[in-house]
Amino acid sequence: MSSTRKCPHCSDRKKMRSEEEKKELLKRLRRAEGQIRGIENMIEEDAYCPDILVQVSAVTSALNSFNKELMACHMRSCVADDIRAGKDEAIDEFVKVMQKLMK
């Protein structure tokens, strides 16, 4: 049976994050953003294709690290709290997200 209690961290599709969590997530995004700017510069400067591809791979890795960090935060807070509250639909939502991420 599902509970009507909301996750204390999430509300109406929003998530209250600690300052430390925000700082870590933003740091990872800014790293990827800087790498993308670097790729733009490489294209403008007619860099060799394999060199650009290596940098694109680095951006992909940075975004994957961001996803792993965000998913871990989500599991530790929202999903865990929902499961404790008897909201089994949190598991279904998590499975759907994982399926989209693993395409």
Secondary structure, DSSP 4 states (H G I P E B T S, - for coil): ----PPPSSEETTEE---HHHHHHHHHHHHHHHHHHHHHHHHHHTT--HHHHHHHHHHHHHHHHHHHHHHHHHHIIIIIHHHHHTT-THHHHHHHHHHHHHT-
